[in-house]
Amino acid sequence: MRRLHFRLPDLPQVREFAASGARELGMHHEAVDDFVIAVNEVATNAVTHGDDAAQVRLWSDSGDIVIEVHDDGTWKPGPLPGSVGGMGLWVARLLSSDLTLHIGGGSTVTMRFPGKS
């Protein structure tokens, strides 16, 4: 399992962590960009809406690639009607094969993606 602690200025490193980890775990190269977009959306939410520091973990499970983003902040639902932005979880849900959100003791978003093709 790979792990990275990050803050808002570290989002480029989060994207590289996700891309290199996905490649190492055998994700088809054409799927890596969508994977990185989903991870970036969730990681950005973690450090802008959750807490100023977060962590991301990446591992393989039964051929899938699993990535988890956790922050110690307090959950704030969104987006509000008429708002601009606030669609990160929606985008991540569309790009992943499964997304779960656990609230309590912070917020944890776990996403699954097909691994080796």
Contacts in CASP RR format, 6 or more apart in sequence:
PFRMAT RR
TARGET T0000
AUTHOR 0000-0000-0000
METHOD contacts of the structure
MODEL  1
MRRLHFRLPDLPQVREFAASGARELGMHHEAVDDFVIAVNEVATNAVTHG
DDAAQVRLWSDSGDIVIEVHDDGTWKPGPLPGSVGGMGLWVARLLSSDLT
LHIGGGSTVTMRFPGKS
1 57 0 8 1.000
1 58 0 8 1.000
1 59 0 8 1.000
2 17 0 8 1.000
2 21 0 8 1.000
2 57 0 8 1.000
2 58 0 8 1.000
2 59 0 8 1.000
3 55 0 8 1.000
3 56 0 8 1.000
3 57 0 8 1.000
3 58 0 8 1.000
4 10 0 8 1.000
4 13 0 8 1.000
4 14 0 8 1.000
4 17 0 8 1.000
4 55 0 8 1.000
4 56 0 8 1.000
5 53 0 8 1.000
5 54 0 8 1.000
5 55 0 8 1.000
6 13 0 8 1.000
6 14 0 8 1.000
6 43 0 8 1.000
6 47 0 8 1.000
6 53 0 8 1.000
6 54 0 8 1.000
6 55 0 8 1.000
6 56 0 8 1.000
7 47 0 8 1.000
7 52 0 8 1.000
7 53 0 8 1.000
7 54 0 8 1.000
8 47 0 8 1.000
8 48 0 8 1.000
8 52 0 8 1.000
11 40 0 8 1.000
11 43 0 8 1.000
11 44 0 8 1.000
11 47 0 8 1.000
14 39 0 8 1.000
14 40 0 8 1.000
14 43 0 8 1.000
14 56 0 8 1.000
15 36 0 8 1.000
15 39 0 8 1.000
15 40 0 8 1.000
17 56 0 8 1.000
17 58 0 8 1.000
18 35 0 8 1.000
18 36 0 8 1.000
18 39 0 8 1.000
18 40 0 8 1.000
18 56 0 8 1.000
18 58 0 8 1.000
18 67 0 8 1.000
19 32 0 8 1.000
19 35 0 8 1.000
19 36 0 8 1.000
21 58 0 8 1.000
21 65 0 8 1.000
22 31 0 8 1.000
22 32 0 8 1.000
22 35 0 8 1.000
22 36 0 8 1.000
22 58 0 8 1.000
22 65 0 8 1.000
22 113 0 8 1.000
23 29 0 8 1.000
23 32 0 8 1.000
25 58 0 8 1.000
25 60 0 8 1.000
25 65 0 8 1.000
25 115 0 8 1.000
25 116 0 8 1.000
26 65 0 8 1.000
26 115 0 8 1.000
26 116 0 8 1.000
27 35 0 8 1.000
27 65 0 8 1.000
27 113 0 8 1.000
27 114 0 8 1.000
27 115 0 8 1.000
27 116 0 8 1.000
28 114 0 8 1.000
28 115 0 8 1.000
28 116 0 8 1.000
28 117 0 8 1.000
31 113 0 8 1.000
31 114 0 8 1.000
31 115 0 8 1.000
31 117 0 8 1.000
34 95 0 8 1.000
35 65 0 8 1.000
35 67 0 8 1.000
35 95 0 8 1.000
35 113 0 8 1.000
37 91 0 8 1.000
37 95 0 8 1.000
38 91 0 8 1.000
38 92 0 8 1.000
38 95 0 8 1.000
38 96 0 8 1.000
38 111 0 8 1.000
38 113 0 8 1.000
39 56 0 8 1.000
39 67 0 8 1.000
39 69 0 8 1.000
39 92 0 8 1.000
39 111 0 8 1.000
41 88 0 8 1.000
41 89 0 8 1.000
41 91 0 8 1.000
41 92 0 8 1.000
42 69 0 8 1.000
42 88 0 8 1.000
42 89 0 8 1.000
42 92 0 8 1.000
42 109 0 8 1.000
42 111 0 8 1.000
43 54 0 8 1.000
43 56 0 8 1.000
43 69 0 8 1.000
44 88 0 8 1.000
45 86 0 8 1.000
45 88 0 8 1.000
45 89 0 8 1.000
45 109 0 8 1.000
46 54 0 8 1.000
46 69 0 8 1.000
46 70 0 8 1.000
46 71 0 8 1.000
46 107 0 8 1.000
46 109 0 8 1.000
47 53 0 8 1.000
47 54 0 8 1.000
47 71 0 8 1.000
49 76 0 8 1.000
50 71 0 8 1.000
50 72 0 8 1.000
50 73 0 8 1.000
50 74 0 8 1.000
50 75 0 8 1.000
50 76 0 8 1.000
50 106 0 8 1.000
50 107 0 8 1.000
51 71 0 8 1.000
51 72 0 8 1.000
51 73 0 8 1.000
51 106 0 8 1.000
53 71 0 8 1.000
53 72 0 8 1.000
54 69 0 8 1.000
54 70 0 8 1.000
54 71 0 8 1.000
54 72 0 8 1.000
55 69 0 8 1.000
55 70 0 8 1.000
55 71 0 8 1.000
56 67 0 8 1.000
56 68 0 8 1.000
56 69 0 8 1.000
56 70 0 8 1.000
57 67 0 8 1.000
57 68 0 8 1.000
57 70 0 8 1.000
58 65 0 8 1.000
58 66 0 8 1.000
58 67 0 8 1.000
58 68 0 8 1.000
59 65 0 8 1.000
59 66 0 8 1.000
60 66 0 8 1.000
60 115 0 8 1.000
61 112 0 8 1.000
63 114 0 8 1.000
63 115 0 8 1.000
63 116 0 8 1.000
64 97 0 8 1.000
64 112 0 8 1.000
64 113 0 8 1.000
64 114 0 8 1.000
64 115 0 8 1.000
65 112 0 8 1.000
65 113 0 8 1.000
65 114 0 8 1.000
65 115 0 8 1.000
66 110 0 8 1.000
66 111 0 8 1.000
66 112 0 8 1.000
66 113 0 8 1.000
67 110 0 8 1.000
67 111 0 8 1.000
67 113 0 8 1.000
68 108 0 8 1.000
68 109 0 8 1.000
68 110 0 8 1.000
68 111 0 8 1.000
69 108 0 8 1.000
69 109 0 8 1.000
70 106 0 8 1.000
70 107 0 8 1.000
70 108 0 8 1.000
70 109 0 8 1.000
71 106 0 8 1.000
71 107 0 8 1.000
72 105 0 8 1.000
72 106 0 8 1.000
73 105 0 8 1.000
73 106 0 8 1.000
73 107 0 8 1.000
74 106 0 8 1.000
75 103 0 8 1.000
75 104 0 8 1.000
75 106 0 8 1.000
75 107 0 8 1.000
78 86 0 8 1.000
79 85 0 8 1.000
79 86 0 8 1.000
79 87 0 8 1.000
89 99 0 8 1.000
89 101 0 8 1.000
89 109 0 8 1.000
92 99 0 8 1.000
92 109 0 8 1.000
92 111 0 8 1.000
93 99 0 8 1.000
96 111 0 8 1.000
96 112 0 8 1.000
96 113 0 8 1.000
97 112 0 8 1.000
97 113 0 8 1.000
97 114 0 8 1.000
98 111 0 8 1.000
98 112 0 8 1.000
99 109 0 8 1.000
99 110 0 8 1.000
99 111 0 8 1.000
99 112 0 8 1.000
100 109 0 8 1.000
100 110 0 8 1.000
101 107 0 8 1.000
101 108 0 8 1.000
101 109 0 8 1.000
102 108 0 8 1.000
102 109 0 8 1.000
102 110 0 8 1.000
END
